Amino acid sequence: MTLALTGGTGFVGQAVLDLLEGRGERVRVLARNVPENKRGFRWVDGSLSEPFKLAHLVADAECVIHIAGLTRTTNPDHFEIVNVTGTLNVVEAAKRAGAKRLVFVSSLAAREPELSAYGASKRRAETIVAASGLDWTIVRPPGVYGPRDSDYLEMFRAAKKGVLPVPAGGRSSMIHVRDLARLLLALREGGEGITHQVFEPDDGRAHGWTHTDLARSIGSAVGTNVHTIPLPAFALHAAAALDEKFRGRNARLTKDRAGYLAHKDWTVAPSRGVPTDIWQPEILTREGLRDTAQWYREAGML
């Protein structure tokens, strides 16, 4: 199988390439900036907005795994450009090239599109994929953590200081990036029980994690006892306004993300679980958090 992959230099994409490296499989990867270490893969220097480059990416590919997307921006219009139009461009390129299979990485945020521009863009992208006529599967990951991640890094850094602000109340599911990468590769050939399905995978922990439990587990991973500070919705929005004011386009907590974080239930739906004969999580989150903390230390990030 020739596999085409978008988002190969991103957090999830690199984890997928980690699993593929050295297997000798035919893999073509799209990236706006091709890395110096190509790891034996064929790279296409381009973006989701360049039809010619996308045509080159998917040429002769039996399966396309579309990971690339925008998760954070201070300009909501950018979500439409990257996540919606970009997905449409990938779908059209795949159809023109005769590719049969598309695995699309969406987000659990798409389940509640009214809460954020990000979630709304992912839901619209899902609609495009579902109407594509391709043999598709959609994956909605919950919170994804692991080596190379920058979003949870700030939580690890705050936990190391012993104080960690968290959304007040609520729960969320988690998944290690390596388990997510394993799932994406397990889905690439399609088949019964996989085609035309929307999956919400996680670490297998029933009812997910309370924000306090997750914060304490991160504290344990970095060797501290964490004191949590619950932030109600108005406080999250106020913190986002300050972050955007002082860090501008580099803000980590945007106003759009604050609307998402204030929601009380970001646990996966059991009815959208992946069939266990196809995939099961292997990494317990507490162990994964410890390993991630160690990776951050060795990388000089923590």
KEKE-3310 file (N, C-alpha, C; in steps of 0.2 Angstrom, whole numbers, plus 5000, padded with zeros to 4 digits):
npx = (5004:5003:5004:4998:5001:4996:5002:5014:5025:5019:5013:5005:5007:5021:5022:5015:5024:5035:5031:5031:5044:5058:5051:5050:5040:5029:5028:5022:5024:5016:5022:5024:5037:5050:5058:5076:5080:5074:5070:5069:5057:5046:5045:5034:5035:5024:5007:4990:4983:4987:4984:4991:5002:4996:4990:5002:5005:4995:4996:4994:4991:4984:4978:4974:4979:4973:4979:4984:4980:4973:4974:4974:4971:4971:4963:4948:4944:4954:4953:4943:4949:4960:4955:4943:4942:4955:4953:4943:4951:4960:4951:4946:4958:4961:4951:4952:4964:4961:4961:4956:4953:4951:4957:4952:4958:4949:4942:4937:4930:4922:4910:4903:4899:4895:4902:4914:4924:4934:4929:4918:4923:4929:4918:4912:4922:4921:4908:4911:4920:4912:4903:4910:4911:4921:4930:4928:4934:4932:4941:4939:4949:4952:4959:4976:4991:5009:5027:5034:5023:5016:5005:5001:5012:5014:5005:5013:5024:5018:5013:5025:5029:5020:5007:4992:4981:4964:4950:4934:4926:4919:4924:4936:4942:4957:4971:4986:4999:5005:4997:4986:4992:4995:4982:4977:4985:4980:4968:4969:4967:4953:4937:4925:4915:4923:4923:4915:4913:4913:4924:4928:4941:4950:4960:4955:4950:4936:4923:4932:4943:4943:4947:4954:4959:4967:4976:4983:4989:4998:5006:5011:5019:5029:5034:5029:5017:5002:4993:4977:4968:4953:4945:4931:4920:4919:4931:4941:4938:4942:4956:4960:4958:4968:4979:4979:4981:4994:5002:4998:4997:5004:4997:4992:4981:4967:4953:4944:4947:4945:4931:4929:4936:4928:4917:4908:4909:4920:4922:4924:4912:4905:4898:4904:4916:4931:4931:4936:4944:4950:4958:4966:4969:4986:4994:4994:4987:4993:5006:5010:5010:5021:5032:5031:5034:5048:5053:5052:5061:5073:5073:5076:5065:5058)
npy = (4994:5011:5025:5041:5055:5069:5083:5078:5084:5087:5085:5073:5068:5065:5055:5045:5043:5038:5025:5020:5021:5013:5002:5000:5004:5011:5028:5044:5061:5076:5092:5109:5113:5104:5092:5091:5078:5066:5053:5042:5043:5049:5065:5079:5096:5107:5114:5113:5121:5121:5114:5108:5102:5094:5085:5079:5073:5063:5055:5039:5034:5022:5025:5039:5048:5060:5072:5085:5101:5116:5120:5130:5148:5166:5171:5167:5165:5158:5145:5141:5142:5133:5121:5118:5122:5117:5103:5100:5102:5091:5080:5082:5081:5068:5061:5064:5058:5044:5038:5027:5026:5036:5042:5052:5064:5071:5080:5079:5090:5093:5087:5096:5108:5121:5127:5132:5140:5132:5119:5120:5121:5109:5100:5104:5100:5086:5084:5086:5076:5065:5066:5063:5052:5043:5029:5031:5035:5043:5050:5055:5062:5063:5073:5074:5068:5067:5064:5077:5086:5102:5108:5102:5103:5115:5113:5103:5111:5120:5112:5107:5118:5117:5122:5122:5129:5124:5120:5123:5110:5096:5084:5074:5064:5055:5052:5043:5049:5039:5028:5033:5035:5022:5018:5025:5019:5006:5008:5010:5001:4999:4991:4980:4986:4997:5006:5021:5025:5034:5037:5038:5037:5032:5031:5020:5022:5022:5034:5044:5057:5068:5085:5088:5076:5073:5083:5081:5069:5073:5081:5071:5064:5074:5074:5082:5088:5094:5109:5112:5125:5129:5136:5145:5147:5161:5166:5158:5164:5177:5175:5171:5182:5190:5183:5183:5197:5199:5189:5189:5183:5171:5167:5154:5151:5154:5165:5157:5144:5145:5144:5131:5124:5127:5119:5105:5091:5082:5068:5053:5045:5029:5022:5025:5019:5010:4995:4981:4971:4977:4988:4992:5002:5004:5011:5015:5030:5036:5030:5034:5048:5050:5045:5054:5066:5063:5063:5077:5082:5077:5083:5095:5104:5104)
npz = (5000:4996:5006:5009:5018:5028:5038:5043:5050:5062:5079:5081:5068:5068:5077:5070:5060:5067:5070:5058:5053:5046:5041:5028:5020:5007:5008:5007:5012:5017:5020:5026:5028:5024:5034:5038:5042:5034:5036:5028:5021:5008:5004:5002:4998:5003:5005:5012:5004:4991:4977:4967:4973:4982:4973:4969:4981:4984:4973:4966:4978:4989:5001:5011:5025:5034:5044:5046:5052:5060:5076:5085:5086:5085:5076:5071:5058:5052:5055:5047:5034:5035:5041:5036:5021:5018:5021:5011:5000:5001:5000:4987:4979:4982:4977:4963:4961:4962:4974:4986:5000:5015:5030:5042:5054:5066:5079:5096:5099:5089:5092:5099:5091:5093:5103:5100:5088:5082:5085:5077:5065:5063:5063:5051:5042:5044:5039:5025:5023:5025:5015:5004:4996:4996:5004:5020:5036:5052:5065:5081:5092:5110:5123:5118:5123:5126:5121:5112:5112:5114:5120:5132:5139:5146:5157:5163:5167:5175:5185:5191:5198:5208:5208:5199:5188:5184:5173:5181:5189:5179:5166:5157:5143:5139:5128:5124:5112:5105:5105:5098:5086:5083:5081:5070:5060:5060:5055:5041:5031:5030:5030:5036:5049:5051:5040:5035:5048:5064:5076:5093:5102:5117:5132:5139:5152:5161:5161:5160:5165:5180:5180:5191:5196:5185:5185:5197:5194:5184:5192:5200:5191:5188:5201:5211:5224:5219:5220:5215:5206:5204:5189:5185:5171:5167:5172:5165:5152:5155:5158:5145:5138:5143:5140:5126:5124:5129:5124:5111:5094:5098:5109:5121:5128:5120:5117:5110:5113:5127:5128:5124:5134:5145:5145:5152:5149:5142:5139:5130:5119:5123:5114:5102:5102:5097:5088:5098:5092:5082:5088:5103:5117:5124:5133:5149:5157:5168:5168:5155:5157:5166:5158:5148:5155:5158:5145:5142:5151:5147:5135:5138:5141:5153)
capx = (5000:5006:5001:4999:5000:4997:5003:5019:5029:5016:5014:5003:5010:5028:5021:5014:5030:5039:5029:5032:5051:5061:5047:5051:5033:5029:5025:5023:5022:5016:5024:5026:5044:5052:5064:5082:5080:5068:5069:5067:5051:5046:5042:5031:5035:5018:5002:4983:4980:4991:4981:4996:5006:4991:4990:5008:5005:4991:4997:4995:4990:4978:4975:4976:4978:4973:4980:4985:4975:4974:4970:4974:4973:4967:4958:4943:4943:4959:4950:4939:4954:4964:4952:4937:4944:4960:4950:4940:4956:4963:4946:4946:4964:4961:4946:4955:4969:4958:4962:4949:4952:4953:4956:4952:4958:4945:4943:4931:4927:4917:4904:4899:4902:4893:4906:4921:4925:4938:4925:4913:4927:4930:4912:4911:4926:4918:4903:4914:4923:4906:4899:4915:4910:4927:4929:4931:4933:4934:4943:4939:4953:4951:4965:4981:4997:5015:5033:5034:5017:5017:4999:5001:5019:5013:5003:5018:5028:5014:5013:5032:5029:5015:5000:4990:4974:4961:4943:4930:4921:4920:4929:4939:4946:4964:4975:4993:4999:5007:4991:4982:4996:4993:4975:4977:4988:4976:4962:4971:4964:4946:4934:4919:4915:4928:4921:4910:4912:4916:4927:4931:4946:4953:4965:4951:4948:4929:4921:4937:4947:4941:4952:4958:4963:4972:4982:4987:4993:5003:5010:5015:5024:5035:5037:5026:5010:4999:4987:4973:4964:4947:4943:4925:4920:4921:4939:4944:4938:4947:4963:4961:4959:4975:4984:4979:4984:5001:5006:4996:4996:5007:4993:4991:4974:4964:4946:4940:4949:4942:4924:4929:4938:4923:4912:4909:4910:4924:4923:4922:4905:4906:4895:4909:4922:4934:4930:4943:4948:4954:4963:4965:4975:4991:4997:4990:4989:4998:5013:5012:5012:5028:5036:5031:5038:5055:5055:5052:5067:5078:5074:5077:5059:5055)
capy = (5000:5018:5029:5048:5058:5076:5084:5074:5087:5089:5081:5067:5065:5063:5049:5040:5041:5034:5018:5018:5021:5007:4996:5000:5005:5017:5033:5051:5065:5083:5097:5116:5114:5097:5092:5089:5071:5063:5047:5037:5044:5054:5072:5084:5102:5111:5115:5111:5126:5120:5108:5104:5099:5089:5080:5075:5069:5057:5051:5032:5032:5019:5027:5045:5049:5067:5074:5092:5105:5121:5119:5136:5154:5171:5173:5161:5164:5154:5138:5139:5141:5127:5115:5116:5122:5112:5096:5099:5101:5085:5076:5083:5078:5060:5058:5064:5053:5038:5035:5024:5026:5042:5042:5059:5065:5077:5081:5078:5097:5093:5085:5102:5113:5128:5130:5135:5140:5126:5113:5120:5120:5101:5097:5105:5096:5080:5084:5086:5069:5060:5066:5063:5046:5039:5024:5035:5034:5049:5049:5061:5061:5068:5076:5069:5070:5063:5067:5083:5090:5108:5110:5099:5105:5121:5110:5100:5116:5123:5107:5107:5123:5115:5126:5121:5131:5119:5122:5121:5104:5093:5078:5074:5058:5056:5046:5044:5050:5033:5024:5036:5034:5015:5017:5028:5014:5001:5009:5012:4996:4999:4985:4979:4989:5002:5010:5025:5026:5040:5034:5042:5033:5035:5027:5015:5024:5023:5040:5049:5060:5074:5089:5088:5070:5073:5088:5078:5064:5076:5083:5065:5063:5078:5074:5087:5088:5099:5112:5115:5131:5128:5142:5145:5150:5169:5166:5156:5169:5183:5173:5171:5189:5193:5179:5186:5204:5199:5185:5190:5177:5166:5165:5147:5150:5159:5165:5151:5138:5145:5142:5124:5121:5128:5113:5100:5084:5080:5061:5050:5041:5022:5020:5027:5015:5006:4987:4979:4967:4982:4992:4994:5006:5000:5015:5018:5037:5038:5028:5039:5055:5049:5044:5061:5071:5061:5065:5084:5083:5075:5088:5102:5108:5104)
capz = (5000:4996:5010:5009:5025:5029:5045:5045:5055:5068:5085:5079:5062:5069:5080:5065:5056:5072:5069:5051:5051:5045:5039:5021:5017:5003:5012:5005:5017:5015:5025:5023:5029:5024:5039:5036:5043:5030:5039:5023:5018:5002:5006:4997:5001:5001:5010:5011:5000:4985:4974:4963:4978:4985:4968:4970:4988:4984:4967:4967:4985:4991:5008:5014:5032:5034:5051:5047:5054:5064:5083:5089:5082:5088:5071:5069:5050:5050:5056:5040:5029:5035:5043:5031:5014:5017:5020:5005:4995:5001:4997:4980:4976:4983:4972:4956:4960:4962:4980:4989:5007:5018:5037:5044:5061:5068:5086:5101:5099:5083:5094:5102:5087:5095:5109:5098:5081:5081:5085:5072:5058:5062:5061:5044:5039:5045:5034:5019:5022:5025:5008:4999:4991:4998:5009:5025:5043:5055:5072:5086:5098:5115:5125:5116:5126:5124:5118:5107:5113:5117:5124:5139:5142:5150:5163:5167:5170:5181:5190:5194:5203:5214:5208:5193:5187:5179:5173:5187:5187:5172:5165:5150:5141:5137:5124:5122:5105:5102:5105:5093:5080:5081:5079:5063:5055:5060:5051:5035:5026:5031:5031:5040:5056:5051:5035:5037:5055:5068:5082:5099:5106:5123:5136:5142:5158:5161:5163:5159:5171:5182:5179:5197:5196:5179:5187:5202:5191:5181:5198:5202:5185:5189:5207:5216:5226:5216:5222:5209:5207:5199:5186:5182:5164:5167:5174:5159:5147:5157:5157:5138:5135:5145:5136:5119:5125:5131:5119:5104:5090:5102:5115:5122:5130:5116:5118:5107:5117:5133:5127:5123:5140:5150:5144:5158:5148:5136:5139:5124:5120:5123:5108:5097:5103:5091:5090:5101:5088:5078:5091:5110:5120:5127:5137:5154:5157:5173:5166:5150:5160:5169:5152:5145:5159:5157:5139:5142:5155:5143:5129:5141:5141:5159)
cpx = (5004:5001:5003:4997:5001:4998:5009:5024:5026:5016:5011:5006:5017:5027:5019:5020:5035:5038:5031:5039:5054:5057:5048:5045:5034:5025:5027:5020:5022:5018:5026:5034:5047:5058:5070:5083:5074:5066:5067:5061:5051:5042:5039:5031:5029:5013:4995:4980:4983:4989:4986:5000:5002:4991:4996:5008:5001:4991:4998:4994:4984:4974:4978:4974:4979:4973:4981:4979:4977:4970:4970:4975:4968:4962:4954:4943:4948:4957:4947:4944:4957:4960:4946:4940:4950:4958:4947:4945:4959:4958:4946:4952:4964:4956:4949:4960:4967:4959:4956:4948:4955:4951:4957:4953:4955:4947:4936:4927:4922:4910:4900:4901:4900:4897:4912:4921:4930:4934:4920:4917:4928:4924:4911:4915:4924:4912:4906:4917:4917:4903:4904:4914:4916:4925:4932:4930:4936:4935:4943:4943:4951:4957:4971:4988:5003:5021:5031:5028:5019:5011:5000:5007:5018:5010:5008:5022:5025:5014:5019:5032:5024:5008:4998:4982:4971:4954:4939:4926:4923:4925:4931:4942:4953:4966:4982:4994:5002:5002:4987:4986:4995:4986:4974:4980:4984:4970:4963:4968:4957:4943:4928:4920:4920:4925:4915:4908:4915:4918:4929:4935:4948:4958:4961:4949:4940:4927:4927:4941:4944:4948:4957:4962:4969:4978:4986:4991:4999:5008:5014:5020:5030:5037:5035:5019:5007:4993:4983:4969:4959:4945:4936:4925:4922:4929:4943:4944:4942:4954:4965:4962:4966:4980:4985:4982:4991:5005:5004:4995:4999:5003:4992:4983:4970:4956:4942:4941:4946:4934:4924:4931:4932:4917:4913:4910:4913:4926:4921:4915:4907:4903:4899:4916:4925:4933:4937:4947:4952:4960:4961:4970:4980:4994:4993:4992:4994:5005:5015:5014:5019:5033:5037:5035:5046:5057:5056:5059:5073:5079:5075:5071:5056:5060)
cpy = (5006:5022:5036:5051:5065:5077:5080:5077:5089:5084:5074:5064:5062:5056:5043:5038:5037:5027:5016:5017:5014:5001:4995:5001:5011:5023:5040:5055:5072:5087:5104:5117:5107:5097:5089:5081:5068:5056:5041:5038:5049:5060:5076:5091:5106:5111:5113:5115:5126:5114:5104:5100:5093:5083:5075:5070:5063:5053:5044:5029:5028:5022:5034:5046:5057:5070:5082:5096:5111:5120:5125:5142:5159:5174:5167:5160:5159:5147:5136:5138:5135:5121:5113:5116:5117:5105:5095:5098:5094:5080:5076:5080:5070:5057:5058:5059:5046:5034:5033:5026:5033:5041:5049:5060:5072:5078:5080:5084:5097:5090:5090:5108:5121:5131:5133:5135:5134:5120:5113:5119:5112:5098:5098:5101:5088:5079:5083:5079:5064:5060:5065:5057:5041:5034:5028:5032:5040:5047:5055:5060:5065:5071:5071:5072:5065:5067:5072:5087:5096:5111:5108:5101:5111:5118:5107:5105:5119:5118:5106:5112:5122:5118:5125:5124:5126:5122:5119:5115:5101:5087:5078:5067:5060:5050:5048:5045:5044:5028:5027:5035:5026:5014:5019:5023:5008:5002:5010:5007:4996:4992:4985:4982:4995:5008:5014:5025:5032:5037:5039:5037:5036:5030:5021:5016:5026:5030:5046:5051:5067:5079:5089:5082:5070:5078:5085:5072:5067:5079:5077:5063:5067:5078:5079:5085:5094:5102:5115:5121:5131:5135:5141:5148:5157:5170:5164:5161:5175:5181:5173:5178:5192:5189:5182:5193:5204:5195:5185:5183:5170:5164:5157:5146:5156:5160:5159:5145:5139:5143:5134:5121:5122:5122:5108:5093:5083:5073:5058:5046:5034:5019:5021:5024:5011:4999:4985:4974:4971:4985:4992:4998:5002:5004:5018:5026:5039:5036:5033:5046:5055:5049:5051:5066:5069:5064:5073:5086:5082:5080:5095:5107:5108:5105)
cpz = (5000:5000:5010:5016:5025:5036:5047:5050:5061:5073:5083:5073:5063:5073:5076:5061:5060:5071:5063:5049:5051:5043:5031:5017:5012:5006:5009:5010:5015:5021:5022:5023:5030:5029:5035:5036:5040:5032:5034:5020:5012:5004:5001:5000:4998:5007:5008:5006:4993:4981:4970:4968:4981:4980:4968:4976:4987:4977:4968:4974:4986:4997:5009:5021:5033:5042:5051:5048:5059:5071:5087:5085:5086:5083:5069:5062:5048:5050:5049:5035:5029:5036:5038:5024:5013:5017:5014:4999:4995:4998:4990:4976:4977:4978:4965:4955:4960:4969:4983:4996:5010:5026:5039:5052:5063:5075:5090:5101:5094:5086:5097:5098:5089:5100:5106:5090:5078:5080:5079:5065:5057:5061:5054:5040:5039:5040:5027:5018:5021:5018:5002:4994:4992:5003:5015:5032:5047:5063:5076:5092:5104:5117:5123:5119:5124:5122:5112:5108:5116:5121:5131:5143:5147:5157:5167:5170:5176:5187:5194:5199:5209:5213:5200:5192:5182:5179:5179:5185:5181:5172:5158:5149:5139:5132:5123:5115:5102:5101:5099:5086:5078:5078:5071:5058:5055:5056:5043:5029:5026:5032:5035:5047:5056:5046:5037:5044:5058:5074:5087:5103:5112:5126:5139:5149:5158:5164:5163:5166:5173:5181:5185:5197:5190:5182:5193:5199:5187:5186:5200:5197:5186:5196:5212:5218:5223:5219:5216:5211:5201:5196:5183:5175:5163:5168:5168:5153:5149:5156:5150:5135:5137:5141:5129:5119:5125:5126:5112:5100:5094:5108:5115:5124:5126:5119:5116:5111:5124:5133:5127:5130:5146:5150:5149:5156:5141:5136:5132:5125:5119:5116:5102:5098:5097:5093:5093:5097:5083:5082:5099:5113:5124:5133:5143:5155:5162:5171:5160:5152:5162:5163:5149:5148:5158:5150:5139:5146:5150:5137:5132:5141:5148:5165)
residu = (MET:THR:LEU:ALA:LEU:THR:GLY:GLY:THR:GLY:PHE:VAL:GLY:GLN:ALA:VAL:LEU:ASP:LEU:LEU:GLU:GLY:ARG:GLY:GLU:ARG:VAL:ARG:VAL:LEU:ALA:ARG:ASN:VAL:PRO:GLU:ASN:LYS:ARG:GLY:PHE:ARG:TRP:VAL:ASP:GLY:SER:LEU:SER:GLU:PRO:PHE:LYS:LEU:ALA:HIS:LEU:VAL:ALA:ASP:ALA:GLU:CYS:VAL:ILE:HIS:ILE:ALA:GLY:LEU:THR:ARG:THR:THR:ASN:PRO:ASP:HIS:PHE:GLU:ILE:VAL:ASN:VAL:THR:GLY:THR:LEU:ASN:VAL:VAL:GLU:ALA:ALA:LYS:ARG:ALA:GLY:ALA:LYS:ARG:LEU:VAL:PHE:VAL:SER:SER:LEU:ALA:ALA:ARG:GLU:PRO:GLU:LEU:SER:ALA:TYR:GLY:ALA:SER:LYS:ARG:ARG:ALA:GLU:THR:ILE:VAL:ALA:ALA:SER:GLY:LEU:ASP:TRP:THR:ILE:VAL:ARG:PRO:PRO:GLY:VAL:TYR:GLY:PRO:ARG:ASP:SER:ASP:TYR:LEU:GLU:MET:PHE:ARG:ALA:ALA:LYS:LYS:GLY:VAL:LEU:PRO:VAL:PRO:ALA:GLY:GLY:ARG:SER:SER:MET:ILE:HIS:VAL:ARG:ASP:LEU:ALA:ARG:LEU:LEU:LEU:ALA:LEU:ARG:GLU:GLY:GLY:GLU:GLY:ILE:THR:HIS:GLN:VAL:PHE:GLU:PRO:ASP:ASP:GLY:ARG:ALA:HIS:GLY:TRP:THR:HIS:THR:ASP:LEU:ALA:ARG:SER:ILE:GLY:SER:ALA:VAL:GLY:THR:ASN:VAL:HIS:THR:ILE:PRO:LEU:PRO:ALA:PHE:ALA:LEU:HIS:ALA:ALA:ALA:ALA:LEU:ASP:GLU:LYS:PHE:ARG:GLY:ARG:ASN:ALA:ARG:LEU:THR:LYS:ASP:ARG:ALA:GLY:TYR:LEU:ALA:HIS:LYS:ASP:TRP:THR:VAL:ALA:PRO:SER:ARG:GLY:VAL:PRO:THR:ASP:ILE:TRP:GLN:PRO:GLU:ILE:LEU:THR:ARG:GLU:GLY:LEU:ARG:ASP:THR:ALA:GLN:TRP:TYR:ARG:GLU:ALA:GLY:MET:LEU)
# end
